[in-house]
Amino acid sequence: MKAYKTREEPKQLQILELLDVRMELPEDKKRYYLSLKKGYEGESMFDQQIEEKLHNNCYVLNDLLLQFNNTTFQIDTVLIFGNMLRPFEVKNYEGDYYYENDKIYSSSGREIGNPLNQLAKTESLFRNLIHSHGFSLPMSANVVFINPEFSLYQAPLNKPFIFHSQLNRFFNQLNEQPSKLTDMHKQLANKLASLHLNESPFQQLPTYRYDMLKKGIICATCRSFALVFVGRNCVCKECGHVENARAAILRSIWEYKLLFPDRKVTTVNIHDWCQIIDSKKRIKRVLDEHFEIVGVRQWAYYV
């Protein structure tokens, strides 16, 4: 089942991935980055399960960032069936945990947030949001523990948890239920996609400046700076990955633009950013091919 709204790697995660290579992240930001990365990997795993195992008529909307009543909330995945809305909160926890008095603890006794509390709040906001736009469908929300290496001991049977070992049966049940989609369901899918917020208000980025970051082209595979030019290719001395030189330069330009949206893209600036490229003409050719030039001579830059 292909997604009606696909999932994209969050901009915040992309920036943190680049900063992690180019500077020493503060300890709290490093933990946050790794948590964000693990969460995105878990959500992507669930996307793959849906694509491979869900064959019924439905709309799949991934990664919705919505707002109702001045409250912003996120839904990892929503399935729109003919007679039901199915929102999902996906967790990529790993290891042994136990459930006690409506709380979840790690095997060492550390309490983690119970995702059911988050799910209940999200479900309420989501229901009110769709009602405010004239839609009404029954709703059934679940928490998916996607990691096969996760165990939750003493988990109550009446909680809306789905564990990795239950996914095959769960998708079989979804495939068997009648689901006739109408124009109303498509209108709802379109409305939700249009309400999605592109910029998250929850960004937690460290302070950084251009002069603080290590310069150079990063290997697309192992993220090292051990690249050398061999003819028209970029070769990583660390992992052996080979990439077309133009593609490597273009990728570095987009990384520069992502990290420094207010800094001008010029041949000189990109030459300094990439470091290992001797010829500024080579950079200019890539810029001329993929970007529009504004201004002339020393005042020229690319957009």
C-alpha positions as protocol buffer text, in pm:
chain_id: "A"
residue {
  index: 1
  type: MET
  ca { x: 0 y: 0 z: 0 }
}
residue {
  index: 2
  type: LYS
  ca { x: 157 y: 327 z: -118 }
}
residue {
  index: 3
  type: ALA
  ca { x: 127 y: 630 z: 108 }
}
residue {
  index: 4
  type: TYR
  ca { x: -105 y: 916 z: 7 }
}
residue {
  index: 5
  type: LYS
  ca { x: 119 y: 1145 z: 210 }
}
residue {
  index: 6
  type: THR
  ca { x: 476 y: 1019 z: 232 }
}
residue {
  index: 7
  type: ARG
  ca { x: 716 y: 1060 z: 521 }
}
residue {
  index: 8
  type: GLU
  ca { x: 1019 y: 1282 z: 478 }
}
residue {
  index: 9
  type: GLU
  ca { x: 1321 y: 1298 z: 702 }
}
residue {
  index: 10
  type: PRO
  ca { x: 1257 y: 1592 z: 937 }
}
residue {
  index: 11
  type: LYS
  ca { x: 1454 y: 1905 z: 856 }
}
residue {
  index: 12
  type: GLN
  ca { x: 1566 y: 1921 z: 1219 }
}
residue {
  index: 13
  type: LEU
  ca { x: 1709 y: 1569 z: 1197 }
}
residue {
  index: 14
  type: GLN
  ca { x: 1889 y: 1650 z: 870 }
}
residue {
  index: 15
  type: ILE
  ca { x: 2054 y: 1953 z: 1033 }
}
residue {
  index: 16
  type: LEU
  ca { x: 2152 y: 1760 z: 1346 }
}
residue {
  index: 17
  type: GLU
  ca { x: 2303 y: 1481 z: 1133 }
}
residue {
  index: 18
  type: LEU
  ca { x: 2524 y: 1735 z: 957 }
}
residue {
  index: 19
  type: LEU
  ca { x: 2618 y: 1916 z: 1277 }
}
residue {
  index: 20
  type: ASP
  ca { x: 2708 y: 1587 z: 1447 }
}
residue {
  index: 21
  type: VAL
  ca { x: 2973 y: 1531 z: 1180 }
}
residue {
  index: 22
  type: ARG
  ca { x: 3101 y: 1887 z: 1163 }
}
residue {
  index: 23
  type: MET
  ca { x: 3112 y: 1985 z: 1532 }
}
residue {
  index: 24
  type: GLU
  ca { x: 3102 y: 1845 z: 1885 }
}
residue {
  index: 25
  type: LEU
  ca { x: 2735 y: 1846 z: 1980 }
}
residue {
  index: 26
  type: PRO
  ca { x: 2652 y: 1937 z: 2343 }
}
residue {
  index: 27
  type: GLU
  ca { x: 2564 y: 1624 z: 2538 }
}
residue {
  index: 28
  type: ASP
  ca { x: 2193 y: 1704 z: 2568 }
}
residue {
  index: 29
  type: LYS
  ca { x: 2166 y: 1783 z: 2196 }
}
residue {
  index: 30
  type: LYS
  ca { x: 2353 y: 1462 z: 2110 }
}
residue {
  index: 31
  type: ARG
  ca { x: 2102 y: 1258 z: 2313 }
}
residue {
  index: 32
  type: TYR
  ca { x: 1815 y: 1443 z: 2149 }
}
residue {
  index: 33
  type: TYR
  ca { x: 1962 y: 1383 z: 1802 }
}
residue {
  index: 34
  type: LEU
  ca { x: 2003 y: 1008 z: 1865 }
}
residue {
  index: 35
  type: SER
  ca { x: 1649 y: 986 z: 2004 }
}
residue {
  index: 36
  type: LEU
  ca { x: 1510 y: 1173 z: 1702 }
}
residue {
  index: 37
  type: LYS
  ca { x: 1705 y: 948 z: 1466 }
}
residue {
  index: 38
  type: LYS
  ca { x: 1587 y: 629 z: 1637 }
}
residue {
  index: 39
  type: GLY
  ca { x: 1228 y: 753 z: 1628 }
}
residue {
  index: 40
  type: TYR
  ca { x: 1247 y: 829 z: 1256 }
}
residue {
  index: 41
  type: GLU
  ca { x: 1400 y: 487 z: 1187 }
}
residue {
  index: 42
  type: GLY
  ca { x: 1112 y: 322 z: 1375 }
}
residue {
  index: 43
  type: GLU
  ca { x: 850 y: 520 z: 1185 }
}
residue {
  index: 44
  type: SER
  ca { x: 1018 y: 424 z: 856 }
}
residue {
  index: 45
  type: MET
  ca { x: 1008 y: 57 z: 961 }
}
residue {
  index: 46
  type: PHE
  ca { x: 633 y: 86 z: 1018 }
}
residue {
  index: 47
  type: ASP
  ca { x: 594 y: 254 z: 677 }
}
residue {
  index: 48
  type: GLN
  ca { x: 766 y: -44 z: 518 }
}
residue {
  index: 49
  type: GLN
  ca { x: 537 y: -289 z: 700 }
}
residue {
  index: 50
  type: ILE
  ca { x: 232 y: -100 z: 573 }
}
residue {
  index: 51
  type: GLU
  ca { x: 363 y: -90 z: 217 }
}
residue {
  index: 52
  type: GLU
  ca { x: 433 y: -464 z: 215 }
}
residue {
  index: 53
  type: LYS
  ca { x: 141 y: -604 z: 417 }
}
residue {
  index: 54
  type: LEU
  ca { x: -158 y: -371 z: 391 }
}
residue {
  index: 55
  type: HIS
  ca { x: -368 y: -440 z: 80 }
}
residue {
  index: 56
  type: ASN
  ca { x: -711 y: -308 z: 175 }
}
residue {
  index: 57
  type: ASN
  ca { x: -872 y: 8 z: 38 }
}
residue {
  index: 58
  type: CYS
  ca { x: -749 y: 299 z: 250 }
}
residue {
  index: 59
  type: TYR
  ca { x: -556 y: 624 z: 246 }
}
residue {
  index: 60
  type: VAL
  ca { x: -220 y: 621 z: 424 }
}
residue {
  index: 61
  type: LEU
  ca { x: -98 y: 954 z: 560 }
}
residue {
  index: 62
  type: ASN
  ca { x: 240 y: 963 z: 729 }
}
residue {
  index: 63
  type: ASP
  ca { x: 390 y: 1218 z: 963 }
}
residue {
  index: 64
  type: LEU
  ca { x: 109 y: 1470 z: 1009 }
}
residue {
  index: 65
  type: LEU
  ca { x: 194 y: 1783 z: 1209 }
}
residue {
  index: 66
  type: LEU
  ca { x: -138 y: 1949 z: 1287 }
}
residue {
  index: 67
  type: GLN
  ca { x: -280 y: 2227 z: 1499 }
}
residue {
  index: 68
  type: PHE
  ca { x: -611 y: 2265 z: 1679 }
}
residue {
  index: 69
  type: ASN
  ca { x: -708 y: 2527 z: 1936 }
}
residue {
  index: 70
  type: ASN
  ca { x: -353 y: 2671 z: 1933 }
}
residue {
  index: 71
  type: THR
  ca { x: -214 y: 2327 z: 2023 }
}
residue {
  index: 72
  type: THR
  ca { x: 29 y: 2160 z: 1785 }
}
residue {
  index: 73
  type: PHE
  ca { x: 34 y: 1781 z: 1775 }
}
residue {
  index: 74
  type: GLN
  ca { x: 191 y: 1510 z: 1561 }
}
residue {
  index: 75
  type: ILE
  ca { x: 48 y: 1181 z: 1435 }
}
residue {
  index: 76
  type: ASP
  ca { x: 304 y: 931 z: 1309 }
}
residue {
  index: 77
  type: THR
  ca { x: 61 y: 750 z: 1075 }
}
residue {
  index: 78
  type: VAL
  ca { x: -310 y: 773 z: 994 }
}
residue {
  index: 79
  type: LEU
  ca { x: -504 y: 510 z: 798 }
}
residue {
  index: 80
  type: ILE
  ca { x: -839 y: 624 z: 655 }
}
residue {
  index: 81
  type: PHE
  ca { x: -1067 y: 324 z: 597 }
}
residue {
  index: 82
  type: GLY
  ca { x: -1424 y: 331 z: 472 }
}
residue {
  index: 83
  type: ASN
  ca { x: -1573 y: 312 z: 821 }
}
residue {
  index: 84
  type: MET
  ca { x: -1284 y: 394 z: 1052 }
}
residue {
  index: 85
  type: LEU
  ca { x: -990 y: 625 z: 1119 }
}
residue {
  index: 86
  type: ARG
  ca { x: -678 y: 453 z: 1258 }
}
residue {
  index: 87
  type: PRO
  ca { x: -414 y: 688 z: 1406 }
}
residue {
  index: 88
  type: PHE
  ca { x: -84 y: 530 z: 1521 }
}
residue {
  index: 89
  type: GLU
  ca { x: 187 y: 636 z: 1761 }
}
residue {
  index: 90
  type: VAL
  ca { x: 507 y: 448 z: 1671 }
}
residue {
  index: 91
  type: LYS
  ca { x: 773 y: 376 z: 1933 }
}
residue {
  index: 92
  type: ASN
  ca { x: 1116 y: 231 z: 1857 }
}
residue {
  index: 93
  type: TYR
  ca { x: 1208 y: 130 z: 2213 }
}
residue {
  index: 94
  type: GLU
  ca { x: 1462 y: -147 z: 2251 }
}
residue {
  index: 95
  type: GLY
  ca { x: 1527 y: -379 z: 2547 }
}
residue {
  index: 96
  type: ASP
  ca { x: 1327 y: -506 z: 2845 }
}
residue {
  index: 97
  type: TYR
  ca { x: 1058 y: -293 z: 3012 }
}
residue {
  index: 98
  type: TYR
  ca { x: 771 y: -360 z: 3250 }
}
residue {
  index: 99
  type: TYR
  ca { x: 426 y: -208 z: 3305 }
}
residue {
  index: 100
  type: GLU
  ca { x: 313 y: -117 z: 3656 }
}
residue {
  index: 101
  type: ASN
  ca { x: 39 y: 118 z: 3783 }
}
residue {
  index: 102
  type: ASP
  ca { x: -13 y: 274 z: 3439 }
}
residue {
  index: 103
  type: LYS
  ca { x: 357 y: 351 z: 3412 }
}
residue {
  index: 104
  type: ILE
  ca { x: 635 y: 197 z: 3201 }
}
residue {
  index: 105
  type: TYR
  ca { x: 979 y: 130 z: 3347 }
}
residue {
  index: 106
  type: SER
  ca { x: 1305 y: 6 z: 3200 }
}
residue {
  index: 107
  type: SER
  ca { x: 1459 y: -308 z: 3350 }
}
residue {
  index: 108
  type: SER
  ca { x: 1683 y: -80 z: 3559 }
}
residue {
  index: 109
  type: GLY
  ca { x: 1376 y: 88 z: 3712 }
}
residue {
  index: 110
  type: ARG
  ca { x: 1389 y: 415 z: 3517 }
}
residue {
  index: 111
  type: GLU
  ca { x: 1043 y: 545 z: 3431 }
}
residue {
  index: 112
  type: ILE
  ca { x: 976 y: 646 z: 3073 }
}
residue {
  index: 113
  type: GLY
  ca { x: 676 y: 836 z: 2948 }
}
residue {
  index: 114
  type: ASN
  ca { x: 370 y: 620 z: 2893 }
}
residue {
  index: 115
  type: PRO
  ca { x: 282 y: 667 z: 2522 }
}
residue {
  index: 116
  type: LEU
  ca { x: -84 y: 604 z: 2605 }
}
residue {
  index: 117
  type: ASN
  ca { x: -101 y: 947 z: 2769 }
}
residue {
  index: 118
  type: GLN
  ca { x: 30 y: 1108 z: 2452 }
}
residue {
  index: 119
  type: LEU
  ca { x: -201 y: 892 z: 2240 }
}
residue {
  index: 120
  type: ALA
  ca { x: -512 y: 996 z: 2437 }
}
residue {
  index: 121
  type: LYS
  ca { x: -429 y: 1366 z: 2397 }
}
residue {
  index: 122
  type: THR
  ca { x: -353 y: 1325 z: 2026 }
}
residue {
  index: 123
  type: GLU
  ca { x: -672 y: 1128 z: 1964 }
}
residue {
  index: 124
  type: SER
  ca { x: -885 y: 1396 z: 2134 }
}
residue {
  index: 125
  type: LEU
  ca { x: -725 y: 1681 z: 1939 }
}
residue {
  index: 126
  type: PHE
  ca { x: -749 y: 1486 z: 1613 }
}
residue {
  index: 127
  type: ARG
  ca { x: -1117 y: 1405 z: 1664 }
}
residue {
  index: 128
  type: ASN
  ca { x: -1200 y: 1768 z: 1738 }
}
residue {
  index: 129
  type: LEU
  ca { x: -996 y: 1885 z: 1440 }
}
residue {
  index: 130
  type: ILE
  ca { x: -1175 y: 1669 z: 1183 }
}
residue {
  index: 131
  type: HIS
  ca { x: -1515 y: 1755 z: 1338 }
}
residue {
  index: 132
  type: SER
  ca { x: -1433 y: 2126 z: 1300 }
}
residue {
  index: 133
  type: HIS
  ca { x: -1392 y: 2064 z: 925 }
}
residue {
  index: 134
  type: GLY
  ca { x: -1720 y: 1877 z: 892 }
}
residue {
  index: 135
  type: PHE
  ca { x: -1594 y: 1516 z: 897 }
}
residue {
  index: 136
  type: SER
  ca { x: -1712 y: 1241 z: 1128 }
}
residue {
  index: 137
  type: LEU
  ca { x: -1574 y: 889 z: 1142 }
}
residue {
  index: 138
  type: PRO
  ca { x: -1524 y: 644 z: 1431 }
}
residue {
  index: 139
  type: MET
  ca { x: -1165 y: 638 z: 1550 }
}
residue {
  index: 140
  type: SER
  ca { x: -943 y: 365 z: 1694 }
}
residue {
  index: 141
  type: ALA
  ca { x: -588 y: 461 z: 1794 }
}
residue {
  index: 142
  type: ASN
  ca { x: -292 y: 235 z: 1874 }
}
residue {
  index: 143
  type: VAL
  ca { x: 64 y: 247 z: 1999 }
}
residue {
  index: 144
  type: VAL
  ca { x: 294 y: 36 z: 1782 }
}
residue {
  index: 145
  type: PHE
  ca { x: 614 y: -96 z: 1941 }
}
residue {
  index: 146
  type: ILE
  ca { x: 796 y: -157 z: 1615 }
}
residue {
  index: 147
  type: ASN
  ca { x: 1130 y: -291 z: 1739 }
}
residue {
  index: 148
  type: PRO
  ca { x: 1153 y: -674 z: 1748 }
}
residue {
  index: 149
  type: GLU
  ca { x: 1404 y: -643 z: 2035 }
}
residue {
  index: 150
  type: PHE
  ca { x: 1148 y: -478 z: 2265 }
}
residue {
  index: 151
  type: SER
  ca { x: 964 y: -659 z: 2547 }
}
residue {
  index: 152
  type: LEU
  ca { x: 704 y: -512 z: 2782 }
}
residue {
  index: 153
  type: TYR
  ca { x: 638 y: -740 z: 3076 }
}
residue {
  index: 154
  type: GLN
  ca { x: 304 y: -726 z: 3261 }
}
residue {
  index: 155
  type: ALA
  ca { x: 145 y: -534 z: 2973 }
}
residue {
  index: 156
  type: PRO
  ca { x: -234 y: -528 z: 3028 }
}
residue {
  index: 157
  type: LEU
  ca { x: -433 y: -708 z: 2759 }
}
residue {
  index: 158
  type: ASN
  ca { x: -688 y: -427 z: 2735 }
}
residue {
  index: 159
  type: LYS
  ca { x: -443 y: -158 z: 2628 }
}
residue {
  index: 160
  type: PRO
  ca { x: -420 y: -55 z: 2259 }
}
residue {
  index: 161
  type: PHE
  ca { x: -64 y: -183 z: 2221 }
}
residue {
  index: 162
  type: ILE
  ca { x: 63 y: -359 z: 1909 }
}
residue {
  index: 163
  type: PHE
  ca { x: 394 y: -542 z: 1939 }
}
residue {
  index: 164
  type: HIS
  ca { x: 622 y: -642 z: 1653 }
}
residue {
  index: 165
  type: SER
  ca { x: 524 y: -1009 z: 1687 }
}
residue {
  index: 166
  type: GLN
  ca { x: 156 y: -913 z: 1637 }
}
residue {
  index: 167
  type: LEU
  ca { x: 197 y: -706 z: 1321 }
}
residue {
  index: 168
  type: ASN
  ca { x: 125 y: -987 z: 1071 }
}
residue {
  index: 169
  type: ARG
  ca { x: -201 y: -1076 z: 1244 }
}
residue {
  index: 170
  type: PHE
  ca { x: -292 y: -710 z: 1281 }
}
residue {
  index: 171
  type: PHE
  ca { x: -249 y: -638 z: 909 }
}
residue {
  index: 172
  type: ASN
  ca { x: -440 y: -955 z: 820 }
}
residue {
  index: 173
  type: GLN
  ca { x: -731 y: -826 z: 1029 }
}
residue {
  index: 174
  type: LEU
  ca { x: -717 y: -487 z: 857 }
}
residue {
  index: 175
  type: ASN
  ca { x: -710 y: -653 z: 515 }
}
residue {
  index: 176
  type: GLU
  ca { x: -1021 y: -857 z: 595 }
}
residue {
  index: 177
  type: GLN
  ca { x: -1245 y: -571 z: 705 }
}
residue {
  index: 178
  type: PRO
  ca { x: -1482 y: -418 z: 445 }
}
residue {
  index: 179
  type: SER
  ca { x: -1360 y: -77 z: 329 }
}
residue {
  index: 180
  type: LYS
  ca { x: -1536 y: 122 z: 60 }
}
residue {
  index: 181
  type: LEU
  ca { x: -1383 y: 462 z: -6 }
}
residue {
  index: 182
  type: THR
  ca { x: -1589 y: 757 z: -133 }
}
residue {
  index: 183
  type: ASP
  ca { x: -1524 y: 1117 z: -232 }
}
residue {
  index: 184
  type: MET
  ca { x: -1566 y: 1209 z: 134 }
}
residue {
  index: 185
  type: HIS
  ca { x: -1265 y: 997 z: 231 }
}
residue {
  index: 186
  type: LYS
  ca { x: -1053 y: 1156 z: -41 }
}
residue {
  index: 187
  type: GLN
  ca { x: -1165 y: 1502 z: 71 }
}
residue {
  index: 188
  type: LEU
  ca { x: -1061 y: 1414 z: 426 }
}
residue {
  index: 189
  type: ALA
  ca { x: -722 y: 1288 z: 309 }
}
residue {
  index: 190
  type: ASN
  ca { x: -670 y: 1606 z: 105 }
}
residue {
  index: 191
  type: LYS
  ca { x: -778 y: 1826 z: 395 }
}
residue {
  index: 192
  type: LEU
  ca { x: -538 y: 1657 z: 639 }
}
residue {
  index: 193
  type: ALA
  ca { x: -251 y: 1681 z: 391 }
}
residue {
  index: 194
  type: SER
  ca { x: -326 y: 2052 z: 337 }
}
residue {
  index: 195
  type: LEU
  ca { x: -337 y: 2118 z: 713 }
}
residue {
  index: 196
  type: HIS
  ca { x: 7 y: 1963 z: 767 }
}
residue {
  index: 197
  type: LEU
  ca { x: 258 y: 2214 z: 906 }
}
residue {
  index: 198
  type: ASN
  ca { x: 593 y: 2209 z: 729 }
}
residue {
  index: 199
  type: GLU
  ca { x: 788 y: 2377 z: 1009 }
}
residue {
  index: 200
  type: SER
  ca { x: 786 y: 2219 z: 1354 }
}
residue {
  index: 201
  type: PRO
  ca { x: 768 y: 2455 z: 1654 }
}
residue {
  index: 202
  type: PHE
  ca { x: 950 y: 2192 z: 1863 }
}
residue {
  index: 203
  type: GLN
  ca { x: 1295 y: 2232 z: 1706 }
}
residue {
  index: 204
  type: GLN
  ca { x: 1586 y: 2196 z: 1947 }
}
residue {
  index: 205
  type: LEU
  ca { x: 1899 y: 2295 z: 1758 }
}
residue {
  index: 206
  type: PRO
  ca { x: 2229 y: 2394 z: 1917 }
}
residue {
  index: 207
  type: THR
  ca { x: 2380 y: 2735 z: 1848 }
}
residue {
  index: 208
  type: TYR
  ca { x: 2631 y: 2716 z: 1563 }
}
residue {
  index: 209
  type: ARG
  ca { x: 2819 y: 2948 z: 1329 }
}
residue {
  index: 210
  type: TYR
  ca { x: 2999 y: 2895 z: 999 }
}
residue {
  index: 211
  type: ASP
  ca { x: 3342 y: 2934 z: 1157 }
}
residue {
  index: 212
  type: MET
  ca { x: 3258 y: 2668 z: 1419 }
}
residue {
  index: 213
  type: LEU
  ca { x: 3202 y: 2388 z: 1167 }
}
residue {
  index: 214
  type: LYS
  ca { x: 3454 y: 2157 z: 1002 }
}
residue {
  index: 215
  type: LYS
  ca { x: 3469 y: 2218 z: 628 }
}
residue {
  index: 216
  type: GLY
  ca { x: 3493 y: 1959 z: 353 }
}
residue {
  index: 217
  type: ILE
  ca { x: 3277 y: 1716 z: 155 }
}
residue {
  index: 218
  type: ILE
  ca { x: 3133 y: 1435 z: 367 }
}
residue {
  index: 219
  type: CYS
  ca { x: 3121 y: 1079 z: 237 }
}
residue {
  index: 220
  type: ALA
  ca { x: 2761 y: 994 z: 152 }
}
residue {
  index: 221
  type: THR
  ca { x: 2802 y: 645 z: 302 }
}
residue {
  index: 222
  type: CYS
  ca { x: 3026 y: 655 z: 610 }
}
residue {
  index: 223
  type: ARG
  ca { x: 3005 y: 1033 z: 682 }
}
residue {
  index: 224
  type: SER
  ca { x: 3384 y: 1071 z: 701 }
}
residue {
  index: 225
  type: PHE
  ca { x: 3590 y: 1350 z: 545 }
}
residue {
  index: 226
  type: ALA
  ca { x: 3833 y: 1101 z: 386 }
}
residue {
  index: 227
  type: LEU
  ca { x: 3746 y: 1190 z: 25 }
}
residue {
  index: 228
  type: VAL
  ca { x: 3982 y: 1234 z: -269 }
}
residue {
  index: 229
  type: PHE
  ca { x: 3912 y: 1321 z: -631 }
}
residue {
  index: 230
  type: VAL
  ca { x: 4000 y: 1055 z: -886 }
}
residue {
  index: 231
  type: GLY
  ca { x: 3915 y: 1179 z: -1235 }
}
residue {
  index: 232
  type: ARG
  ca { x: 3544 y: 1259 z: -1241 }
}
residue {
  index: 233
  type: ASN
  ca { x: 3472 y: 1071 z: -920 }
}
residue {
  index: 234
  type: CYS
  ca { x: 3500 y: 1125 z: -548 }
}
residue {
  index: 235
  type: VAL
  ca { x: 3646 y: 823 z: -366 }
}
residue {
  index: 236
  type: CYS
  ca { x: 3630 y: 766 z: 9 }
}
residue {
  index: 237
  type: LYS
  ca { x: 3957 y: 631 z: 150 }
}
residue {
  index: 238
  type: GLU
  ca { x: 3768 y: 516 z: 460 }
}
residue {
  index: 239
  type: CYS
  ca { x: 3495 y: 294 z: 312 }
}
residue {
  index: 240
  type: GLY
  ca { x: 3573 y: 287 z: -61 }
}
residue {
  index: 241
  type: HIS
  ca { x: 3246 y: 450 z: -168 }
}
residue {
  index: 242
  type: VAL
  ca { x: 3261 y: 607 z: -515 }
}
residue {
  index: 243
  type: GLU
  ca { x: 3043 y: 904 z: -607 }
}
residue {
  index: 244
  type: ASN
  ca { x: 3030 y: 1121 z: -916 }
}
residue {
  index: 245
  type: ALA
  ca { x: 3219 y: 1443 z: -837 }
}
residue {
  index: 246
  type: ARG
  ca { x: 2939 y: 1669 z: -959 }
}
residue {
  index: 247
  type: ALA
  ca { x: 2689 y: 1483 z: -743 }
}
residue {
  index: 248
  type: ALA
  ca { x: 2917 y: 1517 z: -439 }
}
residue {
  index: 249
  type: ILE
  ca { x: 2959 y: 1891 z: -498 }
}
residue {
  index: 250
  type: LEU
  ca { x: 2584 y: 1939 z: -548 }
}
residue {
  index: 251
  type: ARG
  ca { x: 2508 y: 1745 z: -230 }
}
residue {
  index: 252
  type: SER
  ca { x: 2751 y: 1967 z: -38 }
}
residue {
  index: 253
  type: ILE
  ca { x: 2584 y: 2280 z: -177 }
}
residue {
  index: 254
  type: TRP
  ca { x: 2244 y: 2162 z: -55 }
}
residue {
  index: 255
  type: GLU
  ca { x: 2394 y: 2086 z: 288 }
}
residue {
  index: 256
  type: TYR
  ca { x: 2540 y: 2438 z: 297 }
}
residue {
  index: 257
  type: LYS
  ca { x: 2200 y: 2587 z: 207 }
}
residue {
  index: 258
  type: LEU
  ca { x: 2027 y: 2377 z: 473 }
}
residue {
  index: 259
  type: LEU
  ca { x: 2269 y: 2480 z: 747 }
}
residue {
  index: 260
  type: PHE
  ca { x: 2299 y: 2845 z: 642 }
}
residue {
  index: 261
  type: PRO
  ca { x: 1978 y: 2958 z: 469 }
}
residue {
  index: 262
  type: ASP
  ca { x: 2073 y: 3326 z: 515 }
}
residue {
  index: 263
  type: ARG
  ca { x: 2430 y: 3292 z: 386 }
}
residue {
  index: 264
  type: LYS
  ca { x: 2481 y: 3363 z: 15 }
}
residue {
  index: 265
  type: VAL
  ca { x: 2567 y: 3082 z: -225 }
}
residue {
  index: 266
  type: THR
  ca { x: 2867 y: 3202 z: -421 }
}
residue {
  index: 267
  type: THR
  ca { x: 3150 y: 3025 z: -600 }
}
residue {
  index: 268
  type: VAL
  ca { x: 3397 y: 3150 z: -337 }
}
residue {
  index: 269
  type: ASN
  ca { x: 3178 y: 3042 z: -43 }
}
residue {
  index: 270
  type: ILE
  ca { x: 3114 y: 2695 z: -182 }
}
residue {
  index: 271
  type: HIS
  ca { x: 3484 y: 2655 z: -268 }
}
residue {
  index: 272
  type: ASP
  ca { x: 3567 y: 2729 z: 97 }
}
residue {
  index: 273
  type: TRP
  ca { x: 3290 y: 2497 z: 216 }
}
residue {
  index: 274
  type: CYS
  ca { x: 3401 y: 2199 z: 5 }
}
residue {
  index: 275
  type: GLN
  ca { x: 3775 y: 2252 z: 73 }
}
residue {
  index: 276
  type: ILE
  ca { x: 3911 y: 1960 z: -132 }
}
residue {
  index: 277
  type: ILE
  ca { x: 3822 y: 2104 z: -474 }
}
residue {
  index: 278
  type: ASP
  ca { x: 4114 y: 2285 z: -636 }
}
residue {
  index: 279
  type: SER
  ca { x: 3925 y: 2439 z: -926 }
}
residue {
  index: 280
  type: LYS
  ca { x: 3665 y: 2709 z: -864 }
}
residue {
  index: 281
  type: LYS
  ca { x: 3559 y: 2662 z: -1226 }
}
residue {
  index: 282
  type: ARG
  ca { x: 3441 y: 2311 z: -1141 }
}
residue {
  index: 283
  type: ILE
  ca { x: 3219 y: 2452 z: -867 }
}
residue {
  index: 284
  type: LYS
  ca { x: 3092 y: 2732 z: -1090 }
}
residue {
  index: 285
  type: ARG
  ca { x: 2988 y: 2479 z: -1358 }
}
residue {
  index: 286
  type: VAL
  ca { x: 2777 y: 2290 z: -1101 }
}
residue {
  index: 287
  type: LEU
  ca { x: 2623 y: 2614 z: -971 }
}
residue {
  index: 288
  type: ASP
  ca { x: 2545 y: 2737 z: -1323 }
}
residue {
  index: 289
  type: GLU
  ca { x: 2383 y: 2405 z: -1410 }
}
residue {
  index: 290
  type: HIS
  ca { x: 2158 y: 2373 z: -1106 }
}
residue {
  index: 291
  type: PHE
  ca { x: 2093 y: 2724 z: -973 }
}
residue {
  index: 292
  type: GLU
  ca { x: 1990 y: 3065 z: -1102 }
}
residue {
  index: 293
  type: ILE
  ca { x: 2247 y: 3345 z: -1084 }
}
residue {
  index: 294
  type: VAL
  ca { x: 2149 y: 3685 z: -942 }
}
residue {
  index: 295
  type: GLY
  ca { x: 2365 y: 3995 z: -989 }
}
residue {
  index: 296
  type: VAL
  ca { x: 2692 y: 4036 z: -1177 }
}
residue {
  index: 297
  type: ARG
  ca { x: 3065 y: 4009 z: -1115 }
}
residue {
  index: 298
  type: GLN
  ca { x: 3168 y: 4020 z: -747 }
}
residue {
  index: 299
  type: TRP
  ca { x: 2808 y: 4077 z: -637 }
}
residue {
  index: 300
  type: ALA
  ca { x: 2676 y: 3764 z: -808 }
}
residue {
  index: 301
  type: TYR
  ca { x: 2522 y: 3481 z: -606 }
}
residue {
  index: 302
  type: TYR
  ca { x: 2299 y: 3181 z: -672 }
}
residue {
  index: 303
  type: VAL
  ca { x: 1944 y: 3099 z: -565 }
}
